[in-house]
Amino acid sequence: MLDRLGVECVSTRIYREVVEPERPAFTNNALDPQGTLLLDGFTTVIFAEQNGKTKLTLETMGIGRVSYDAQMLAEWKRMDPALDRLVALLANS
């Protein structure tokens, strides 16, 4: 896949913890085609009941491992609009 900066990368995940039905926690790393680590990340997703609905909390952190990592991390932070679309989609279902 190409990220928004035009850098080809592969995303990998390894689940480190799964507490059903509350919480998965996983690594989320980005590698270039040669296998070089570009971003080293960890994400926890928390599902909780709140007023009869499901509240989703996403906690993620990442460390850039290349010279252009600041740009990549800035793009990574733009996941919020994707989550907003997910919320809207779920609200309409």
Rosetta blueprint (number, residue, H / E / L):
1 M L
2 L E
3 D L
4 R L
5 L L
6 G L
7 V L
8 E E
9 C L
10 V E
11 S E
12 T E
13 R E
14 I E
15 Y E
16 R E
17 E E
18 V E
19 V E
20 E L
21 P L
22 E L
23 R E
24 P E
25 A E
26 F E
27 T E
28 N E
29 N E
30 A E
31 L E
32 D L
33 P L
34 Q L
35 G L
36 T L
37 L E
38 L E
39 L E
40 D E
41 G E
42 F E
43 T E
44 T E
45 V E
46 I E
47 F E
48 A E
49 E E
50 Q E
51 N L
52 G L
53 K E
54 T E
55 K E
56 L E
57 T E
58 L E
59 E E
60 T E
61 M E
62 G E
63 I E
64 G E
65 R L
66 V L
67 S L
68 Y L
69 D H
70 A H
71 Q H
72 M H
73 L H
74 A H
75 E H
76 W H
77 K H
78 R H
79 M H
80 D H
81 P H
82 A H
83 L H
84 D H
85 R H
86 L H
87 V H
88 A H
89 L H
90 L H
91 A H
92 N L
93 S L
